[in-house]
Structures are given as C-alpha cells and as structure tokens.
C-alpha cells in the first residue's frame, strides 16, 4: 500500500477583500499522487504554488475542500493522533524546539510526548546526536543556536520517534553551503539505515538532485510533472548560469553560441548567462565570452526552481 | 496512568524550568501580581469606607465573596490563563506543531505553559477568604467546609471554562482578544462584587450565561444564610457544580467549533 495517496485533492481558500466581499482562490487543484514506502520525493514549485498547503493536508493540519488523502494508510484529520506517531515533519520556518531550554531538553520532552521507553529514548537520542554531530551544542539553549545548528536539531527531533515518513518543508532555506551538505548527508544516511520515506519541498535544485529519486512539480496548485530528475532535465534542460565579472563596461552579450543572456548589472560589468550543460560547457562559454571581453572573475550557479518551473510552462506551450 | 500523564508532566516541567531560569524577572512578576491583587482588594475596601452595606452585604461578607471568586479566578489564570495567547500561537505556527503530536490539541495548549508568577495573586485571594470567614464567625461544620471547598473547586472549573471558551472564539476573531477579554476579565471584576448590585443585563450574562455569580456571590449567600435574589432558593450556592458543567459544555462547544474552523477555513 502507498504511504501517501491522494485522490483529486483540492483545497480552496476564501480571501477577504475589501468590506464583506471575498474572493476564492484554489491553492491545490485536483492533485492525485501516490508515493510508495521507501521513496524519496522532491515536491517542488514556485512560491505560492501550494506546496505547504499540500503538506498541511497530508499531516492533518488542514481539511481538504474536496478529494481525499491517506497518509500512512490513515485519514490525516480524523486519525491525526495515530498518524502523529508515524509521521515526522520539519517546517523550515517554524520551530518544534523549546526556545528557552537547552537542545537536550527538547529530546527529553519529545521522548515523553511520544512515550518512548527510557532505553529506546537513550539509544535513539545517542544515534541522532552522533550522526547529526549535535554533541557540542546539546547543552546550549536553542535561542542561542545558529540557524544551521538549529535546523540540524529540528530534523533530529523530528526523527526521534523513528517515523516511517519524514516530511521536510524547505529544510535548507537560509543555510550555508556546509550546513546544507551536512544535512543532506545525514538524510541520506538515515534513509539508508532505516528505509525512511522522504518527502521534501524545496527551492534548491541542489537538494533535489542529491536527495530525490523522483520529482513532483506543482504549478499554481496543479501537478505539472511527475517523474525522475533526468526526465525533467530532458524536458526542460536544467540550465546553469555563468556569472562573469568583466574588466570594462560591455554591451550585453546576446550573440554567444548556446547561451541566453539573462541580465546585466553595472553597465554590463557583471553579466548573467544561462547555458545547458548537455549542449555546451562552462569552459566553452567562458572561451566565447573571453573573445569579446576580458573576464576578471566568474561563478557558476545551480539551476533554481523558478527557472525550471518557467521552462516547464514554455515546454507545455503556455 | 503514569504513562498517560508523562507527556504533560514533561511539558509543564519544561515551562517551569524555563521560567525559573529568568530569576530576577520571575521575582518581579511575583511582586507585581501581588500588588495588583492588593489594589483590587483596596477597591472593595474603599467602597466600604463610604457605605456600610452594598447590595445587602457588609464588608465582611464582601470579603468572603472576593476571597472565593478571586482565588478561583487566580488559580484558573495560573493554570490556563495563557490560552488567551492563542492568536500568537496561530501566527507563529506553534499550533500547527501541536497538530503533529499525538495528544489532544486542547490538552497540549493548556499544558504548553503555566503562570507560576500568579501564585502571589492566589495567595492574596486565599488570605482574604480566610479573613472573611473568621470575621463572619463561620463555624467549622462539615457542611460549611464542604461548601467552601466545593465553591473553590467549581469556581476554578468555571473560570478555566471561560478561558477555554474565549480561546475557542479566538480562532474566528484573530485580533479580537480585547472583546473576549472584556468577558473574561469583566467577569472577574463583576464576580468580586455583590451580585445584587448588578444591572439586569449583567445578571443575565454573569449570573447565568457565563455563571460568574456561582464562583463567589451565591456560595457566600448560602454560607452566611443571607437572602438569595433572582428567585433562586437559599441553597443556590450548592448549584455551583451545575454551573461548572454548563460552562464546560460551552467551552467544549466553542473549542470544537474553533478548531474545525481553523482546519477548514483559516490558513
């Protein structure tokens, strides 16, 4: 049986506009998905695409307007308390930790909340503390932790009761490169060790390419793509962006082979060029740029979700 | 039983440790809540400087009313007063986090905090009650002791019910805490006065709708053998448990409707 199954899941919100008038918006529209136990799924889409709304419906926080959802085989709202024992959720923007108390206390309290036996509590806490490298700040009050440390704590406590499904809503938002990498490695290890199913929403294509075997792309509440990352790149070509800092103000570089000029700053001193790594390479593009202007510095950016979504649109002919 | 209460003991223990970790401010809170209690008492006392009787009660009887009602409300405030911060919880997403835990939402909200700083306020109310009982020469019979204890217990239940009912309304009325506060704290103020001076609408609201009269005024009349108004029998003070059941019925309804609304309509 699938661990997540939705059937024509729909959620509408009424927004009050001026006075007593109200307007209805559809946050999630006719979403039918099925995720098997053990899968690792990236749920991506632009801001406001309906990702968090979906997660809230799967976790029993919101009631669907129509359609059905089953999470771990349970009705999320009416069987919320049973579901809570089998589901772990991390919201990047809201904390489950006790702000005023040392991080270690959050483990203790959540162990009590999930009624873990003392042995199980000790064993699981030790495992998570070691894998997440939390030891050095376990005694620090949560309010004094850095964002990266706190997020590691958030993910660790969400896994304390060994849920079979872990849902992460923007887990890497605001993290530096090293913290992101650590968190990803930990999630991979946790999955390998316990077979935990992962569902994560993210803006970061890096998360998706390192963690997820399957991608669900939502756009304006509708499912726009369901398949592998490789399949998605075939449809929309995962473009990277080469950012070059030039020695002198230069007219926009529009006529480079296999590249699209995305924008310029400071009279063309910095220019952003998108390219498809399957068609050309950063080196070839750099060589082409160098023929027209002297390059002082450069960086390469990973594709971002907004860009992917935009291009899925284009490829569908809208 | 032990494992049933374990989550709540852990939650409350955590809050107590967190509060006592800010020692100086905790001490100041204790003092300020003592002072507020004394000021409210002074209000009653000042009125009786001008007159001998208000609504058929002399000062000593008024002290019993104040003692019973204010102790009950203060205990309720200590235990569940923080539920009126629900709008903050909704805004910060704390309420969503409650939904991810395997306990009932209301039980989690109630045990999410405890206002130990209100202990001094409870102390004021209780001291006034003892003084009032002595001043009235209340004899210690099983029935008088039972009536006082029952009033404190059901009074606390009524007041916690009011807090919860107000919290349920907050799901609909984000930013309308002032409106619900007028009922909650207005009720407290009314309950500290003899009910016989209330106007008709007040009798309807705080006598029966939100039954504050049963937290101090009516039990006092029964205890001191004073005439009971509003066509109620002399033993009306013993009806407080019914009032508590009524109030908790309202509270349950309000909370249920509120959470349904949040899951169904809010964001």
Interface residues (C-beta under 8 A of the other chain):
Chain A: X13 X14 X56 X59 X60 X61 X62 X63 X77 X80 X81 X82 X84 X85 X87 X89 X91 X93 X94 X95 X96 X98 X100 X101 X105 X108 X109 X112 X113 X114 X115
Chain B: X3 X6 X7 X9 X10 X11 X14 X17 X18 X21 X92 X93 X94 X96 X97 X99 X100 X101 X102 X103 X104 X263 X264 X265 X267
